[in-house]
């Protein structure tokens, strides 16, 4: 069998429009998560008589709101991309996060990628070059999932040409 390794082709990269839609959809998902968590905290506080939680929720300041949003964002991407290789936005647009060999990155790489999202204006950094800062810093790529699967299949089939089959 061949020892060659697949290397990602830039033609598979997601378009700027797909990346922007990913950003919008994932931001909406994070906002929905923040709302749901706040709602559950409020309900829990009210039902169990935890007035401290209710008081805190009523008095959350702008800095706290931003820190909570950042924390939920990092956790959202860390969970979705480390488990599935894609966030909700990527599922909808048919894209996936991979490394240069077209495979799902390790948890450590996804963690690094997720932390890079804290960089101011990172969410819009892909508009210029097509790869965002969180992509280039973590050496990851967002590609069209179906096109990648087809390309990898063709690559492996091509590598089998001329290889003699062995009997089991």
C-alpha positions as CSV (number, residue, x, y, z in Angstrom):
1,X,0.0,0.0,0.0
2,X,1.2,3.5,-0.7
3,X,2.7,5.7,2.1
4,X,1.7,9.0,0.5
5,X,-0.3,11.4,2.6
6,X,-3.1,13.6,1.3
7,X,-2.4,17.4,1.4
8,X,-5.3,19.8,1.3
9,X,-5.9,21.7,-2.0
10,X,-6.8,25.4,-1.6
11,X,-9.6,25.0,-4.1
12,X,-11.6,23.3,-1.3
13,X,-11.5,26.3,1.0
14,X,-14.9,27.6,2.0
15,X,-15.9,30.9,0.3
16,X,-15.9,34.2,2.0
17,X,-19.7,34.1,1.9
18,X,-19.8,30.7,3.6
19,X,-17.4,31.9,6.3
20,X,-19.5,35.1,6.9
21,X,-22.7,33.0,7.1
22,X,-20.9,30.7,9.6
23,X,-20.0,33.6,11.7
24,X,-23.5,35.1,11.7
25,X,-25.2,31.7,12.4
26,X,-22.7,30.8,15.2
27,X,-23.1,34.2,16.8
28,X,-26.9,33.7,16.9
29,X,-26.3,30.2,18.4
30,X,-24.0,31.6,21.1
31,X,-26.6,34.4,21.9
32,X,-29.3,31.7,22.1
33,X,-27.1,29.7,24.5
34,X,-26.5,32.8,26.7
35,X,-30.2,33.4,26.8
36,X,-31.0,29.8,27.6
37,X,-28.4,29.6,30.4
38,X,-29.6,32.9,31.8
39,X,-33.2,31.8,31.7
40,X,-32.4,28.4,33.4
41,X,-30.4,30.3,36.1
42,X,-33.4,32.6,36.7
43,X,-35.9,29.8,36.8
44,X,-33.6,27.8,39.1
45,X,-33.0,30.8,41.4
46,X,-36.7,31.5,41.6
47,X,-37.8,27.9,42.2
48,X,-35.1,27.2,44.8
49,X,-35.2,30.6,46.5
50,X,-31.6,31.5,45.5
51,X,-32.1,35.3,45.5
52,X,-28.4,35.9,45.0
53,X,-28.6,34.4,41.5
54,X,-31.6,36.6,40.7
55,X,-29.9,39.7,42.1
56,X,-26.8,39.0,40.1
57,X,-28.7,38.4,36.9
58,X,-30.5,41.7,37.3
59,X,-27.3,43.6,37.9
60,X,-24.9,42.1,35.3
61,X,-22.8,44.9,33.9
62,X,-21.5,45.4,30.4
63,X,-18.0,44.0,31.3
64,X,-19.6,40.9,32.8
65,X,-21.9,40.5,29.7
66,X,-18.9,40.6,27.4
67,X,-16.9,38.1,29.5
68,X,-19.8,35.7,29.7
69,X,-20.3,36.0,25.9
70,X,-16.6,35.3,25.3
71,X,-16.6,32.3,27.7
72,X,-19.7,30.8,26.1
73,X,-18.3,31.4,22.6
74,X,-15.0,29.6,23.4
75,X,-16.9,26.7,25.1
76,X,-19.4,26.5,22.1
77,X,-16.7,26.2,19.5
78,X,-14.5,23.9,21.7
79,X,-17.4,21.4,22.2
80,X,-18.9,21.5,18.7
81,X,-15.6,21.5,16.7
82,X,-13.8,19.0,18.9
83,X,-16.7,16.5,18.9
84,X,-18.0,17.0,15.3
85,X,-15.4,19.0,13.5
86,X,-18.1,21.6,12.8
87,X,-20.3,24.1,14.5
88,X,-24.0,24.7,13.8
89,X,-23.1,27.3,11.1
90,X,-20.7,24.9,9.4
91,X,-23.4,22.2,9.4
92,X,-25.8,24.5,7.7
93,X,-23.3,25.7,5.1
94,X,-21.8,22.3,4.4
95,X,-18.3,23.1,5.7
96,X,-16.0,21.4,8.1
97,X,-12.7,22.2,10.1
98,X,-9.7,20.1,9.1
99,X,-6.0,20.2,9.3
100,X,-3.7,20.3,6.2
101,X,-4.2,16.6,5.7
102,X,-8.0,16.9,5.5
103,X,-8.6,15.2,8.9
104,X,-10.3,16.5,12.0
105,X,-7.8,18.4,14.2
106,X,-6.9,17.2,17.6
107,X,-8.6,18.6,20.8
108,X,-5.5,20.7,21.5
109,X,-5.6,22.3,18.1
110,X,-9.3,23.0,18.4
111,X,-8.7,24.4,21.9
112,X,-6.1,26.8,20.4
113,X,-8.4,27.7,17.6
114,X,-11.2,28.4,20.0
115,X,-9.0,30.6,22.2
116,X,-7.9,32.6,19.1
117,X,-11.5,33.7,18.7
118,X,-11.0,36.0,21.6
119,X,-8.7,38.2,19.4
120,X,-10.6,41.4,18.6
121,X,-12.1,41.4,15.1
122,X,-11.1,37.8,14.6
123,X,-14.6,37.0,13.4
124,X,-14.1,39.3,10.4
125,X,-10.5,38.4,9.7
126,X,-11.4,35.9,7.0
127,X,-12.9,38.6,4.8
128,X,-9.5,39.7,3.5
129,X,-7.6,36.6,2.9
130,X,-10.2,33.8,3.1
131,X,-8.5,32.3,6.2
132,X,-9.3,33.8,9.5
133,X,-6.7,34.4,12.2
134,X,-8.0,31.5,14.2
135,X,-7.4,29.3,11.1
136,X,-3.9,30.5,10.3
137,X,-2.7,30.6,14.0
138,X,-4.0,27.0,14.6
139,X,-3.0,25.7,11.1
140,X,-6.6,24.7,10.4
141,X,-8.8,25.1,7.4
142,X,-12.5,25.4,6.8
143,X,-13.4,23.5,3.6
144,X,-16.5,22.3,1.8
145,X,-17.2,18.9,3.4
146,X,-18.6,17.0,0.3
147,X,-15.8,18.3,-2.0
148,X,-13.2,17.2,0.6
149,X,-14.7,13.7,0.9
150,X,-14.7,13.3,-2.9
151,X,-11.1,14.6,-3.2
152,X,-9.8,12.3,-0.5
153,X,-11.6,9.3,-2.0
154,X,-10.1,10.0,-5.4
155,X,-6.7,10.5,-3.8
156,X,-6.8,7.1,-2.1
157,X,-8.2,5.4,-5.2
158,X,-5.4,6.9,-7.3
159,X,-2.8,5.6,-4.8
160,X,-4.2,2.1,-5.2
161,X,-3.5,2.0,-8.9
162,X,-0.7,-0.5,-9.5
163,X,-0.8,-1.9,-6.1
164,X,-1.1,-5.7,-6.2
165,X,-3.9,-7.2,-4.2
166,X,-2.9,-9.7,-1.6
167,X,-5.1,-12.7,-0.9
168,X,-6.4,-13.1,2.7
